Amino acid sequence: MAVRGIKQVKNNMRKLQAEIQGRRTEAAVYAVLSQGGAAAATMTPVDTSTLINSHFVDIKAEGDKVTGRNGYTARYAAAVHDAPGTLKGQPRADFGRTGNQSEYGPMRPVAFGGGTGVGDYWDPNAEPQFLTKGFDQIAADVPRILRNAYRAFDRRS
C-alpha cells in the first residue's frame, strides 16, 4: 500500500514551524513582557507620571531568535530604579538655602537638596528595583503565560 500526502505534510510542518518561530513567539514574548511590566508598574514611583508614562516594550525577531526588552525612557529611570529607597514615605522637606556669604563676599542664597516641600518621596507602593521585582513576581508564572499565549494564538488562527 502506497503512502500518499507525505510531501503535503512536510510542507505544512515547515509552515507551522515558521509561524511558531515568527508571529506566535513574538506574541508569547509580548505576553510575558506585558505581565512583567504590569507587575512593575504597581511598584514604580509616581510623582509627575513622567517615569511611568515612559514605559516601553520592544520585541525584535532576527532569524529564528526573538528577543524582548521592557524599560523606561525617562532620563532618570535607571537612577530611580537603582535608588535605595531610604526616603520612601518621608515628606519632601525643603532642605533650606545656602548661606549668602562666600570667600568672595555676599551672594544670592540658593535652594539645595531637591526637596519641594510637597508630598512624600516615592509613594506607599513604590519599591526600589521595581522593574526587577516586577519580573521576579511573575517568574513562576512564565510557563503558564507562554502556554496561554500559544493557545490563544491557535484559537485566533
C-alpha positions in Angstrom: 0.0 0.0 0.0 1.5 3.4 -1.0 1.6 6.3 1.4 0.2 9.5 0.0 0.4 13.1 1.2 3.9 13.0 2.7 5.0 16.0 0.7 2.0 18.0 1.8 2.6 17.0 5.5 6.2 18.1 5.3 5.2 21.5 3.7 2.5 22.0 6.4 5.1 21.2 9.1 7.5 23.8 7.6 4.8 26.4 7.5 3.8 25.7 11.1 7.4 25.8 12.3 7.9 29.2 10.6 4.7 30.5 12.1 5.8 29.3 15.6 9.2 30.9 15.2 7.6 34.1 14.0 4.3 35.6 15.0 3.4 33.1 17.7 6.6 33.5 19.5 6.6 37.3 19.3 3.1 37.2 20.7 4.2 34.9 23.5 7.2 37.1 24.3 5.0 40.2 24.4 2.6 38.4 26.8 5.5 37.8 29.2 6.8 41.3 28.9 3.4 42.9 29.4 2.7 40.8 32.5 6.1 41.7 34.0 5.7 45.4 33.0 2.2 45.4 34.7 3.7 44.0 37.9 6.5 46.5 37.8 4.0 49.4 37.2 2.4 48.7 40.6 5.8 49.4 42.3 7.0 52.2 40.1 7.4 55.5 42.0 5.0 58.1 40.7 5.4 61.9 41.2 4.7 63.6 38.0 3.9 60.4 36.0 6.8 61.1 33.6 8.6 57.8 34.6 5.5 55.6 34.4 4.4 57.1 31.1 7.9 56.5 29.6 7.4 52.7 29.8 8.2 50.8 26.6 8.2 47.2 25.3 10.5 46.3 22.4 10.4 43.0 20.5 12.9 42.0 17.8 12.8 39.0 15.7 16.1 38.1 13.9 16.1 34.8 12.1 14.9 32.1 14.5 15.6 34.3 17.6 13.1 36.5 19.3 14.2 38.9 22.0 12.3 41.5 24.0 13.1 44.4 26.2 11.0 46.2 28.8 12.0 49.5 30.3 11.6 53.2 30.7 12.9 56.0 28.5 12.9 58.8 31.1 16.5 60.1 31.5 16.4 59.4 35.3 14.8 56.0 35.1 18.0 54.0 35.9 18.8 56.3 38.8 15.3 55.9 40.3 15.4 52.1 39.7 18.7 51.7 41.5 17.9 54.2 44.3 18.0 52.6 47.8 14.5 53.9 48.7 15.7 55.1 52.1 13.5 58.2 51.8 10.4 56.2 50.9 7.3 57.7 52.6 9.1 60.7 54.1 7.9 64.1 53.3 9.7 66.1 50.7 11.2 68.5 53.1 12.6 71.8 52.0 16.2 71.4 53.0 16.9 75.1 53.0 19.1 77.6 51.3 22.8 78.1 51.1 24.2 81.0 53.1 24.8 84.3 51.5 28.5 84.5 52.3 31.3 83.1 50.3 35.1 83.8 50.2 34.3 86.4 47.5 31.7 88.2 49.6 27.9 88.2 49.7 26.0 86.0 47.1 22.4 85.1 46.4 21.2 82.2 48.5 20.3 79.1 46.5 17.9 76.2 47.5 19.6 72.9 47.7 18.8 69.2 48.4 15.9 68.9 45.9 13.1 69.0 48.5 10.0 70.5 47.1 8.0 70.6 50.3 5.1 68.9 48.5 4.1 65.3 49.0 6.3 62.4 50.0 9.4 60.8 48.5 8.3 57.8 46.4 4.8 56.7 47.2 3.4 54.0 49.6 3.5 51.2 47.0 6.8 52.1 45.3 9.8 49.8 45.6 13.5 50.2 44.8 14.4 47.9 41.9 10.8 48.0 40.7 11.4 46.6 37.3 13.5 43.7 38.5 11.0 42.9 41.3 8.1 43.0 38.8 9.6 40.3 36.7 10.7 38.4 39.8 7.0 38.3 40.8 5.9 36.7 37.6 8.9 34.3 37.1 7.0 31.3 38.4 4.0 32.1 36.0 6.1 32.4 32.9 5.5 28.8 31.7 1.7 29.3 32.2 1.8 32.7 30.4 3.6 31.2 27.4 1.3 28.2 27.3 -1.8 30.5 27.3 -0.3 32.8 24.7 0.4 30.0 22.3 -3.1 28.6 22.9 -4.7 32.0 22.4 -2.9 32.3 19.1 -4.2 28.9 18.0 -7.8 30.0 18.7 -7.3 33.2 16.6 -5.9 31.4 13.6 
